[in-house]
Amino acid sequence: MVAVRATTLPVLTGLMLLTACSGGGAGASSSAAAPSTSAAPSSSAQGPASSAPPLPSSSAAATSSAAAPAVGSGKVVVLDPGHNGGNASHPGEINRQVPAGRGHTKPCNTTGTSTNSGYPEHAFTFAVAQEVGNALAAKGIKVVYTRTNDSGVGPCVNERAQIGNNANADAVVSIHADGSTSPTAHGFHVAYSSPPLNAAQGEPSMKLARTMRDGMRDDGFPTSTYIGSAGLSPRNDLGGLNLSTRPAVLVECGNMRNADEAAQMSSAAGRQHYAQAIAQAIEAYLAG
């Protein structure tokens, strides 16, 4: 068994990460949010993250690494599982406005969506991120998570963005699931910042998006029938993509309101399949 060492990363405010899960064009979001407030998050807010398995603490960002020399030796990947389990019960915290880039603001975070039977997006993204992180750490890649458990609040998207920037990440991958109200809409898409605001959002992020798209498609997942084109979705409204100074993408794994994809996301085997495809795509990008 490989030893895991946890360290603490600082959390800075003032930036915003990813609150997607949209059911249609750029700027649309199906993630519900409660009435807006200007109050800052309380001490109960979920802080940035830890190595797998998740730590009970919600106040510190931590990293995990595996000692085994591999293709990812010396590389750093930030995994951002969307939303959090306590968001819905803390509307004041998740709805305060934070910068979203390009001169705009957005709520601190959102609640996410769910399947029709009630399996929540925040649980899906957290489970998949942990599996992805375990697979990457086994290849010698240092993994940083933006949240440590699925019962906290936040962190705000600006804090999530800062984690990737502070970690000097080679890749930042935010994991989400969509909530289109159309039951026939299905398939994954990969969002990236467009037009780019810095060099990292140019070819590096485009390469990460294409590699992620190709990896998931090659692993049997269909590309979206309702957002983007051929599995890629340029966006100018996602704060984490706008404010990232590292190569960053957001993966919407599928539509939780589609019966077939909901069944996949709700099963352990289905989540493992998503995690396998995402992890292999990240490895391919790092090796490229």
C-alpha positions in Angstrom: 0.0 0.0 0.0 1.3 3.4 -0.9 1.6 6.0 1.9 -0.5 9.1 1.5 0.6 12.5 2.9 -1.7 15.3 3.4 -0.6 18.9 3.4 -2.5 22.2 3.6 -3.0 24.7 0.8 -4.2 28.2 1.5 -7.6 29.3 0.3 -7.9 32.7 -1.2 -11.0 34.6 -2.0 -11.9 36.8 -4.9 -12.2 34.3 -7.8 -14.8 31.9 -8.9 -14.9 28.4 -10.3 -17.4 26.2 -11.9 -21.2 26.2 -11.5 -22.4 24.6 -14.7 -24.9 21.8 -15.1 -26.8 23.7 -17.7 -29.7 22.5 -19.7 -29.0 24.6 -22.8 -26.8 27.3 -24.4 -24.0 29.4 -22.9 -24.9 31.0 -19.6 -27.9 28.7 -18.9 -27.8 26.8 -15.7 -30.3 24.3 -14.2 -28.6 24.3 -10.8 -31.1 25.8 -8.3 -30.0 28.6 -6.0 -31.8 30.3 -3.1 -32.4 34.0 -2.5 -29.3 36.1 -2.9 -27.4 37.5 0.0 -24.2 39.4 0.5 -23.2 37.5 3.7 -19.9 35.8 3.6 -19.8 32.0 4.2 -19.9 30.9 7.8 -17.3 28.6 9.4 -19.5 25.7 8.4 -18.7 26.2 4.8 -17.0 23.3 3.1 -13.4 24.2 2.5 -11.0 22.9 -0.1 -9.9 19.5 -0.2 -8.0 16.4 0.6 -6.6 13.2 -0.8 -8.7 10.0 -1.1 -10.2 8.7 1.0 -11.8 12.0 2.0 -10.9 13.6 5.3 -13.7 14.5 7.8 -12.3 18.1 8.1 -14.0 20.8 5.9 -11.5 23.6 6.6 -8.3 22.8 4.7 -7.1 22.0 1.2 -4.8 19.1 1.0 -2.9 17.1 -1.6 -2.3 13.4 -2.1 0.5 11.7 -4.0 1.6 8.2 -4.7 5.3 7.4 -4.7 5.2 5.0 -7.7 7.2 6.4 -10.6 4.9 6.6 -13.6 3.9 8.8 -16.5 2.4 11.4 -14.1 5.4 11.7 -11.8 5.8 15.3 -10.8 2.4 16.3 -12.3 -0.4 18.0 -10.4 -4.1 17.5 -11.1 -6.9 19.4 -9.4 -10.2 17.6 -9.3 -13.3 19.7 -8.6 -16.5 17.7 -7.8 -19.4 20.0 -8.5 -21.6 21.4 -5.7 -21.8 20.0 -2.2 -24.3 18.1 0.0 -25.0 21.0 2.4 -25.6 23.7 -0.2 -29.3 23.5 -0.3 -29.7 24.1 3.5 -27.4 27.2 3.4 -29.0 29.6 0.8 -27.4 32.7 2.3 -23.9 31.3 1.9 -24.2 29.9 -1.6 -26.0 32.8 -3.1 -23.8 35.7 -2.3 -22.3 37.1 -5.5 -18.7 36.6 -6.4 -16.7 37.5 -9.5 -17.2 35.3 -12.5 -14.8 36.8 -14.9 -15.4 39.0 -18.0 -16.9 41.7 -15.7 -19.7 39.5 -14.3 -20.7 38.0 -11.0 -22.5 34.8 -10.1 -23.7 33.1 -6.9 -21.0 31.6 -4.7 -22.2 28.1 -5.5 -25.4 26.2 -6.5 -27.3 23.1 -5.3 -26.8 21.0 -8.5 -29.4 18.8 -10.1 -30.6 15.2 -9.5 -32.1 12.2 -11.2 -35.9 12.0 -11.2 -35.6 9.4 -8.4 -33.6 11.8 -6.3 -30.0 10.8 -6.7 -28.2 14.1 -6.4 -25.5 15.5 -8.6 -23.3 16.4 -5.7 -23.1 12.8 -4.6 -22.4 11.6 -8.1 -19.6 14.1 -8.7 -17.9 13.5 -5.4 -17.9 9.7 -5.9 -16.5 9.9 -9.4 -13.9 12.5 -8.4 -12.6 10.2 -5.6 -12.3 7.2 -8.0 -10.5 9.4 -10.6 -8.2 10.7 -7.9 -7.4 7.2 -6.7 -6.5 6.1 -10.2 -4.3 9.1 -10.8 -2.5 8.8 -7.5 -1.7 5.2 -8.3 0.2 6.5 -11.4 2.3 8.9 -9.3 0.2 12.0 -10.0 -0.3 14.4 -7.2 -4.1 15.0 -6.8 -5.7 18.1 -5.2 -9.4 18.1 -4.4 -11.6 21.2 -4.0 -13.7 19.6 -1.3 -13.2 16.9 1.3 -16.6 15.4 1.8 -20.2 15.5 0.5 -21.9 17.0 3.6 -20.4 20.5 3.7 -21.2 23.9 2.1 -19.3 25.2 -0.9 -16.5 26.1 -1.2 -17.5 29.1 -3.2 -16.5 28.8 -6.8 -13.9 31.6 -6.4 -12.1 29.5 -3.7 -12.3 26.4 -6.0 -10.6 28.4 -8.8 -7.9 29.7 -6.5 -7.0 26.1 -5.5 -6.1 25.2 -9.1 -4.2 28.4 -9.6 -2.3 28.0 -6.3 -1.5 24.4 -7.0 0.1 25.4 -10.3 -2.0 22.5 -11.7 -1.0 20.8 -14.9 -4.7 20.2 -15.4 -7.9 21.2 -13.6 -11.0 19.1 -14.3 -14.4 19.9 -12.8 -16.8 17.1 -12.8 -20.6 17.7 -13.1 -23.8 16.2 -14.5 -26.5 18.0 -16.4 -30.2 18.4 -15.6 -31.9 19.1 -18.9 -35.7 18.8 -18.6 -35.9 16.9 -21.9 -35.8 13.2 -21.1 -34.5 12.4 -24.6 -31.5 14.7 -24.3 -28.4 12.7 -23.5 -24.6 12.5 -23.9 -21.6 14.2 -22.3 -19.9 17.5 -23.3 -16.7 19.2 -22.3 -16.8 22.9 -21.7 -13.8 25.2 -22.1 -13.3 29.0 -21.8 -13.9 30.8 -25.1 -12.7 33.3 -26.1 -9.6 32.6 -24.0 -8.5 35.2 -21.5 -4.9 34.0 -21.0 -2.4 31.6 -22.5 -3.5 28.7 -20.4 -7.1 29.0 -21.7 -5.9 28.9 -25.3 -4.3 25.8 -26.7 -3.5 24.0 -23.4 -7.2 24.1 -22.4 -8.3 23.2 -25.9 -6.0 20.3 -25.9 -7.3 19.1 -22.6 -10.9 19.5 -23.8 -10.2 17.5 -27.0 -8.3 14.8 -25.1 -11.1 14.5 -22.6 -13.7 14.3 -25.3 -11.8 11.7 -27.3 -11.2 9.6 -24.2 -14.8 9.5 -23.1 -16.1 8.9 -26.6 -13.6 6.1 -27.1 -14.7 4.5 -23.8 -18.2 4.3 -25.1 -19.9 7.4 -23.9 -22.0 9.3 -26.5 -21.4 13.0 -27.1 -24.2 15.4 -26.2 -27.2 15.6 -28.5 -28.3 19.0 -27.2 -25.3 21.1 -26.0 -22.2 22.0 -28.0 -20.9 20.3 -31.0 -19.2 16.9 -31.2 -18.9 16.8 -27.4 -17.2 20.2 -27.1 -18.9 23.3 -25.7 -17.1 26.8 -25.8 -18.4 28.9 -22.9 -17.8 32.5 -21.8 -20.0 32.4 -18.7 -18.4 29.8 -16.4 -16.4 31.5 -13.7 -13.9 28.8 -13.0 -13.0 28.6 -16.6 -12.9 32.3 -17.0 -10.7 32.8 -13.9 -8.4 29.9 -14.2 -4.7 30.5 -15.0 -4.2 26.8 -15.6 -5.5 24.4 -18.3 -9.0 23.8 -17.2 -12.2 22.1 -18.4 -15.6 21.2 -17.1 -17.0 17.8 -17.9 -20.8 17.4 -17.9 -21.0 13.6 -17.8 -24.6 13.3 -19.1 -28.2 14.2 -18.4 -29.5 13.1 -15.0 -33.0 13.4 -16.3 -32.4 10.9 -19.1 -33.5 7.4 -17.8 -30.5 5.5 -19.2 -27.9 8.0 -18.1 -29.6 8.4 -14.7 -29.3 4.6 -14.2 -25.6 4.7 -15.1 -24.9 7.5 -12.7 -26.8 5.9 -9.9 -24.9 2.7 -10.0 -21.5 1.9 -8.6 -20.5 0.3 -11.9 -21.6 3.2 -13.9 -19.7 5.7 -11.8 -16.6 3.5 -12.1 -17.0 3.6 -15.8 -17.2 7.4 -15.9 -14.2 7.6 -13.6 -12.1 5.3 -15.7 -12.7 7.3 -18.8 -12.0 10.6 -17.1 -8.8 9.3 -15.4 -7.4 7.8 -18.6 -8.1 11.0 -20.6 -6.2 13.0 -18.0 -3.3 10.6 -18.1 -3.3 10.9 -21.9 -3.2 14.7 -21.7 -0.4 14.7 -19.2 1.6 12.3 -21.3 1.1 14.3 -24.5 
